[in-house]
Amino acid sequence: MYCVYILLSVKDKKTYIGYSGNLKRRIDEHKKGLVEATKDRRPLKLLYVGCFINELDAKNEELFLKSGKGRERLKFLLKNTFENLK
């Protein structure tokens, strides 16, 4: 199973989008500061997880969510979550 996930940096209020075949391990790596892109943005909160059977589908979803249309979709899906952060 391959999961697309979205993390929120409590520090700078920005999101990080990634995917992994081992979600628990990957989230632990982020939390321990082992991921270059997020190590200086900790602490992190897990906001969203979407799982796929096929790795290519997960990778395509990750790329879509990083696009303009994908970010619009996330703002819609997580509207209440983002409003509560203000």
N, CA, C and O atoms as a GROMACS GRO file, in nm:
protein
  344
    1MET      N    1   0.084  -0.117   0.000
    1MET     CA    2   0.000   0.000   0.000
    1MET      C    3   0.090   0.125   0.000
    1MET      O    4   0.189   0.130   0.072
    2TYR      N    5   0.054   0.222  -0.081
    2TYR     CA    6   0.129   0.347  -0.095
    2TYR      C    7   0.039   0.463  -0.052
    2TYR      O    8  -0.075   0.476  -0.097
    3CYS      N    9   0.092   0.546   0.035
    3CYS     CA   10   0.012   0.654   0.091
    3CYS      C   11   0.067   0.790   0.055
    3CYS      O   12   0.188   0.814   0.063
    4VAL      N   13  -0.022   0.878   0.016
    4VAL     CA   14   0.009   1.019  -0.002
    4VAL      C   15  -0.028   1.085   0.129
    4VAL      O   16  -0.134   1.057   0.186
    5TYR      N   17   0.057   1.174   0.177
    5TYR     CA   18   0.031   1.237   0.306
    5TYR      C   19   0.062   1.386   0.300
    5TYR      O   20   0.143   1.432   0.219
    6ILE      N   21  -0.003   1.458   0.388
    6ILE     CA   22   0.020   1.602   0.399
    6ILE      C   23   0.053   1.633   0.543
    6ILE      O   24  -0.022   1.599   0.634
    7LEU      N   25   0.166   1.698   0.562
    7LEU     CA   26   0.208   1.742   0.694
    7LEU      C   27   0.195   1.893   0.702
    7LEU      O   28   0.213   1.964   0.603
    8LEU      N   29   0.164   1.941   0.820
    8LEU     CA   30   0.159   2.085   0.845
    8LEU      C   31   0.270   2.120   0.943
    8LEU      O   32   0.283   2.057   1.048
    9SER      N   33   0.348   2.219   0.909
    9SER     CA   34   0.449   2.270   1.000
    9SER      C   35   0.381   2.363   1.098
    9SER      O   36   0.323   2.464   1.058
   10VAL      N   37   0.387   2.330   1.227
   10VAL     CA   38   0.331   2.417   1.330
   10VAL      C   39   0.412   2.546   1.336
   10VAL      O   40   0.360   2.652   1.372
   11LYS      N   41   0.538   2.536   1.301
   11LYS     CA   42   0.630   2.651   1.308
   11LYS      C   43   0.597   2.758   1.204
   11LYS      O   44   0.584   2.875   1.238
   12ASP      N   45   0.584   2.718   1.077
   12ASP     CA   46   0.564   2.818   0.971
   12ASP      C   47   0.427   2.810   0.903
   12ASP      O   48   0.399   2.885   0.810
   13LYS      N   49   0.342   2.716   0.949
   13LYS     CA   50   0.205   2.700   0.896
   13LYS      C   51   0.200   2.664   0.747
   13LYS      O   52   0.100   2.689   0.681
   14LYS      N   53   0.306   2.606   0.696
   14LYS     CA   54   0.310   2.561   0.556
   14LYS      C   55   0.298   2.410   0.552
   14LYS      O   56   0.327   2.340   0.650
   15THR      N   57   0.254   2.360   0.437
   15THR     CA   58   0.235   2.216   0.422
   15THR      C   59   0.349   2.150   0.346
   15THR      O   60   0.421   2.215   0.270
   16TYR      N   61   0.362   2.022   0.368
   16TYR     CA   62   0.456   1.936   0.295
   16TYR      C   63   0.374   1.819   0.244
   16TYR      O   64   0.299   1.758   0.319
   17ILE      N   65   0.390   1.787   0.116
   17ILE     CA   66   0.317   1.676   0.054
   17ILE      C   67   0.418   1.571   0.010
   17ILE      O   68   0.518   1.602  -0.055
   18GLY      N   69   0.391   1.447   0.046
   18GLY     CA   70   0.481   1.338   0.007
   18GLY      C   71   0.403   1.209  -0.010
   18GLY      O   72   0.283   1.203   0.013
   19TYR      N   73   0.475   1.104  -0.050
   19TYR     CA   74   0.413   0.971  -0.055
   19TYR      C   75   0.516   0.868  -0.012
   19TYR      O   76   0.636   0.892  -0.023
   20SER      N   77   0.468   0.755   0.035
   20SER     CA   78   0.559   0.652   0.084
   20SER      C   79   0.490   0.516   0.082
   20SER      O   80   0.368   0.507   0.092
   21GLY      N   81   0.569   0.413   0.068
   21GLY     CA   82   0.521   0.276   0.079
   21GLY      C   83   0.517   0.229   0.224
   21GLY      O   84   0.462   0.123   0.253
   22ASN      N   85   0.575   0.308   0.314
   22ASN     CA   86   0.574   0.275   0.456
   22ASN      C   87   0.547   0.406   0.532
   22ASN      O   88   0.640   0.475   0.574
   23LEU      N   89   0.420   0.437   0.549
   23LEU     CA   90   0.380   0.566   0.605
   23LEU      C   91   0.434   0.586   0.747
   23LEU      O   92   0.486   0.693   0.778
   24LYS      N   93   0.421   0.488   0.832
   24LYS     CA   94   0.466   0.503   0.971
   24LYS      C   95   0.614   0.537   0.978
   24LYS      O   96   0.654   0.628   1.050
   25ARG      N   97   0.696   0.463   0.902
   25ARG     CA   98   0.839   0.489   0.902
   25ARG      C   99   0.870   0.629   0.851
   25ARG      O  100   0.952   0.700   0.908
   26ARG      N  101   0.802   0.669   0.744
   26ARG     CA  102   0.828   0.799   0.683
   26ARG      C  103   0.789   0.914   0.776
   26ARG      O  104   0.862   1.013   0.787
   27ILE      N  105   0.675   0.901   0.843
   27ILE     CA  106   0.633   1.005   0.937
   27ILE      C  107   0.733   1.013   1.053
   27ILE      O  108   0.767   1.122   1.098
   28ASP      N  109   0.779   0.899   1.101
   28ASP     CA  110   0.881   0.897   1.206
   28ASP      C  111   1.009   0.968   1.161
   28ASP      O  112   1.070   1.042   1.238
   29GLU      N  113   1.048   0.947   1.036
   29GLU     CA  114   1.167   1.015   0.983
   29GLU      C  115   1.148   1.167   0.984
   29GLU      O  116   1.239   1.242   1.020
   30HIS      N  117   1.030   1.211   0.944
   30HIS     CA  118   1.000   1.354   0.946
   30HIS      C  119   1.009   1.408   1.089
   30HIS      O  120   1.072   1.510   1.114
   31LYS      N  121   0.945   1.339   1.182
   31LYS     CA  122   0.940   1.386   1.320
   31LYS      C  123   1.076   1.388   1.388
   31LYS      O  124   1.101   1.469   1.477
   32LYS      N  125   1.166   1.298   1.345
   32LYS     CA  126   1.300   1.293   1.403
   32LYS      C  127   1.398   1.390   1.335
   32LYS      O  128   1.513   1.402   1.377
   33GLY      N  129   1.352   1.459   1.231
   33GLY     CA  130   1.439   1.554   1.163
   33GLY      C  131   1.531   1.492   1.061
   33GLY      O  132   1.634   1.550   1.027
   34LEU      N  133   1.497   1.374   1.012
   34LEU     CA  134   1.582   1.303   0.917
   34LEU      C  135   1.551   1.338   0.771
   34LEU      O  136   1.619   1.290   0.681
   35VAL      N  137   1.449   1.420   0.748
   35VAL     CA  138   1.410   1.459   0.612
   35VAL      C  139   1.451   1.604   0.593
   35VAL      O  140   1.404   1.693   0.663
   36GLU      N  141   1.538   1.627   0.498
   36GLU     CA  142   1.596   1.759   0.474
   36GLU      C  143   1.489   1.868   0.457
   36GLU      O  144   1.502   1.978   0.511
   37ALA      N  145   1.384   1.837   0.383
   37ALA     CA  146   1.282   1.938   0.351
   37ALA      C  147   1.202   1.983   0.472
   37ALA      O  148   1.146   2.092   0.471
   38THR      N  149   1.196   1.902   0.576
   38THR     CA  150   1.113   1.937   0.691
   38THR      C  151   1.189   1.947   0.823
   38THR      O  152   1.129   1.982   0.925
   39LYS      N  153   1.316   1.918   0.824
   39LYS     CA  154   1.387   1.911   0.952
   39LYS      C  155   1.387   2.043   1.028
   39LYS      O  156   1.386   2.042   1.152
   40ASP      N  157   1.390   2.156   0.959
   40ASP     CA  158   1.389   2.286   1.025
   40ASP      C  159   1.250   2.343   1.041
   40ASP      O  160   1.234   2.458   1.085
   41ARG      N  161   1.148   2.264   1.007
   41ARG     CA  162   1.010   2.312   1.012
   41ARG      C  163   0.928   2.237   1.117
   41ARG      O  164   0.805   2.247   1.120
   42ARG      N  165   0.995   2.162   1.202
   42ARG     CA  166   0.927   2.087   1.307
   42ARG      C  167   0.883   2.180   1.419
   42ARG      O  168   0.944   2.284   1.440
   43PRO      N  169   0.778   2.143   1.492
   43PRO     CA  170   0.700   2.019   1.490
   43PRO      C  171   0.602   2.015   1.372
   43PRO      O  172   0.564   2.118   1.316
   44LEU      N  173   0.564   1.894   1.340
   44LEU     CA  174   0.476   1.868   1.225
   44LEU      C  175   0.350   1.795   1.271
   44LEU      O  176   0.352   1.716   1.365
   45LYS      N  177   0.240   1.824   1.203
   45LYS     CA  178   0.114   1.754   1.228
   45LYS      C  179   0.069   1.687   1.099
   45LYS      O  180   0.078   1.745   0.991
   46LEU      N  181   0.021   1.566   1.112
   46LEU     CA  182  -0.034   1.493   0.998
   46LEU      C  183  -0.176   1.540   0.973
   46LEU      O  184  -0.262   1.528   1.060
   47LEU      N  185  -0.201   1.595   0.853
   47LEU     CA  186  -0.332   1.649   0.819
   47LEU      C  187  -0.416   1.556   0.732
   47LEU      O  188  -0.538   1.555   0.743
   48TYR      N  189  -0.351   1.478   0.646
   48TYR     CA  190  -0.424   1.405   0.542
   48TYR      C  191  -0.346   1.282   0.501
   48TYR      O  192  -0.223   1.286   0.492
   49VAL      N  193  -0.418   1.173   0.477
   49VAL     CA  194  -0.358   1.050   0.422
   49VAL      C  195  -0.455   0.993   0.320
   49VAL      O  196  -0.575   0.980   0.347
   50GLY      N  197  -0.404   0.960   0.203
   50GLY     CA  198  -0.480   0.890   0.100
   50GLY      C  199  -0.398   0.771   0.055
   50GLY      O  200  -0.280   0.787   0.021
   51CYS      N  201  -0.456   0.653   0.052
   51CYS     CA  202  -0.380   0.531   0.021
   51CYS      C  203  -0.421   0.469  -0.112
   51CYS      O  204  -0.537   0.476  -0.153
   52PHE      N  205  -0.323   0.409  -0.178
   52PHE     CA  206  -0.340   0.349  -0.310
   52PHE      C  207  -0.272   0.213  -0.312
   52PHE      O  208  -0.174   0.190  -0.241
   53ILE      N  209  -0.326   0.124  -0.392
   53ILE     CA  210  -0.265  -0.008  -0.411
   53ILE      C  211  -0.145   0.002  -0.504
   53ILE      O  212  -0.047  -0.070  -0.489
   54ASN      N  213  -0.154   0.092  -0.600
   54ASN     CA  214  -0.052   0.106  -0.703
   54ASN      C  215   0.039   0.225  -0.673
   54ASN      O  216  -0.010   0.335  -0.646
   55GLU      N  217   0.170   0.204  -0.678
   55GLU     CA  218   0.265   0.310  -0.647
   55GLU      C  219   0.255   0.427  -0.746
   55GLU      O  220   0.264   0.543  -0.705
   56LEU      N  221   0.237   0.398  -0.872
   56LEU     CA  222   0.228   0.505  -0.972
   56LEU      C  223   0.106   0.594  -0.947
   56LEU      O  224   0.112   0.716  -0.966
   57ASP      N  225  -0.005   0.534  -0.903
   57ASP     CA  226  -0.123   0.614  -0.870
   57ASP      C  227  -0.094   0.708  -0.754
   57ASP      O  228  -0.135   0.824  -0.755
   58ALA      N  229  -0.023   0.659  -0.654
   58ALA     CA  230   0.013   0.743  -0.539
   58ALA      C  231   0.105   0.856  -0.582
   58ALA      O  232   0.088   0.970  -0.539
   59LYS      N  233   0.202   0.824  -0.664
   59LYS     CA  234   0.296   0.926  -0.712
   59LYS      C  235   0.223   1.032  -0.794
   59LYS      O  236   0.251   1.151  -0.781
   60ASN      N  237   0.131   0.990  -0.878
   60ASN     CA  238   0.053   1.085  -0.959
   60ASN      C  239  -0.034   1.174  -0.871
   60ASN      O  240  -0.048   1.293  -0.898
   61GLU      N  241  -0.091   1.116  -0.766
   61GLU     CA  242  -0.172   1.197  -0.673
   61GLU      C  243  -0.085   1.299  -0.601
   61GLU      O  244  -0.125   1.414  -0.583
   62GLU      N  245   0.034   1.258  -0.560
   62GLU     CA  246   0.127   1.351  -0.495
   62GLU      C  247   0.159   1.467  -0.589
   62GLU      O  248   0.155   1.583  -0.548
   63LEU      N  249   0.190   1.437  -0.713
   63LEU     CA  250   0.222   1.542  -0.810
   63LEU      C  251   0.102   1.633  -0.835
   63LEU      O  252   0.117   1.755  -0.847
   64PHE      N  253  -0.018   1.575  -0.842
   64PHE     CA  254  -0.138   1.655  -0.861
   64PHE      C  255  -0.159   1.750  -0.743
   64PHE      O  256  -0.188   1.868  -0.763
   65LEU      N  257  -0.145   1.699  -0.620
   65LEU     CA  258  -0.168   1.782  -0.502
   65LEU      C  259  -0.067   1.896  -0.493
   65LEU      O  260  -0.095   1.999  -0.430
   66LYS      N  261   0.049   1.880  -0.553
   66LYS     CA  262   0.150   1.985  -0.554
   66LYS      C  263   0.125   2.089  -0.664
   66LYS      O  264   0.192   2.192  -0.667
   67SER      N  265   0.030   2.062  -0.753
   67SER     CA  266  -0.001   2.154  -0.862
   67SER      C  267  -0.101   2.260  -0.813
   67SER      O  268  -0.155   2.250  -0.703
   68GLY      N  269  -0.124   2.359  -0.895
   68GLY     CA  270  -0.220   2.464  -0.861
   68GLY      C  271  -0.360   2.411  -0.836
   68GLY      O  272  -0.423   2.446  -0.737
   69LYS      N  273  -0.408   2.326  -0.926
   69LYS     CA  274  -0.542   2.267  -0.910
   69LYS      C  275  -0.547   2.177  -0.787
   69LYS      O  276  -0.648   2.172  -0.716
   70GLY      N  277  -0.438   2.106  -0.762
   70GLY     CA  278  -0.433   2.018  -0.645
   70GLY      C  279  -0.438   2.097  -0.515
   70GLY      O  280  -0.506   2.056  -0.420
   71ARG      N  281  -0.368   2.209  -0.510
   71ARG     CA  282  -0.370   2.294  -0.389
   71ARG      C  283  -0.509   2.354  -0.369
   71ARG      O  284  -0.554   2.371  -0.256
   72GLU      N  285  -0.577   2.388  -0.479
   72GLU     CA  286  -0.716   2.436  -0.468
   72GLU      C  287  -0.804   2.327  -0.407
   72GLU      O  288  -0.887   2.355  -0.320
   73ARG      N  289  -0.786   2.204  -0.453
   73ARG     CA  290  -0.864   2.092  -0.401
   73ARG      C  291  -0.838   2.072  -0.252
   73ARG      O  292  -0.931   2.047  -0.175
   74LEU      N  293  -0.712   2.083  -0.211
   74LEU     CA  294  -0.678   2.068  -0.070
   74LEU      C  295  -0.742   2.177   0.015
   74LEU      O  296  -0.790   2.150   0.125
   75LYS      N  297  -0.742   2.299  -0.035
   75LYS     CA  298  -0.806   2.409   0.039
   75LYS      C  299  -0.954   2.380   0.059
   75LYS      O  300  -1.010   2.412   0.164
   76PHE      N  301  -1.017   2.318  -0.041
   76PHE     CA  302  -1.157   2.281  -0.030
   76PHE      C  303  -1.175   2.164   0.068
   76PHE      O  304  -1.260   2.170   0.157
   77LEU      N  305  -1.096   2.059   0.053
   77LEU     CA  306  -1.108   1.940   0.137
   77LEU      C  307  -1.078   1.969   0.284
   77LEU      O  308  -1.143   1.915   0.373
   78LEU      N  309  -0.980   2.053   0.308
   78LEU     CA  310  -0.933   2.079   0.444
   78LEU      C  311  -0.972   2.219   0.492
   78LEU      O  312  -0.905   2.276   0.578
   79LYS      N  313  -1.077   2.272   0.437
   79LYS     CA  314  -1.120   2.408   0.468
   79LYS      C  315  -1.133   2.432   0.618
   79LYS      O  316  -1.076   2.527   0.671
   80ASN      N  317  -1.206   2.346   0.686
   80ASN     CA  318  -1.226   2.363   0.831
   80ASN      C  319  -1.096   2.349   0.909
   80ASN      O  320  -1.074   2.420   1.007
   81THR      N  321  -1.011   2.260   0.867
   81THR     CA  322  -0.882   2.242   0.932
   81THR      C  323  -0.799   2.369   0.921
   81THR      O  324  -0.743   2.415   1.020
   82PHE      N  325  -0.791   2.426   0.802
   82PHE     CA  326  -0.712   2.546   0.781
   82PHE      C  327  -0.772   2.666   0.854
   82PHE      O  328  -0.699   2.751   0.905
   83GLU      N  329  -0.905   2.675   0.860
   83GLU     CA  330  -0.970   2.786   0.930
   83GLU      C  331  -0.941   2.780   1.080
   83GLU      O  332  -0.927   2.884   1.145
   84ASN      N  333  -0.933   2.661   1.135
   84ASN     CA  334  -0.905   2.645   1.278
   84ASN      C  335  -0.761   2.677   1.313
   84ASN      O  336  -0.728   2.694   1.431
   85LEU      N  337  -0.674   2.687   1.214
   85LEU     CA  338  -0.533   2.721   1.239
   85LEU      C  339  -0.511   2.870   1.256
   85LEU      O  340  -0.408   2.912   1.309
   86LYS      N  341  -0.605   2.950   1.211
   86LYS     CA  342  -0.590   3.096   1.215
   86LYS      C  343  -0.600   3.150   1.355
   86LYS      O  344  -0.589   3.271   1.375
   0.00000   0.00000   0.00000
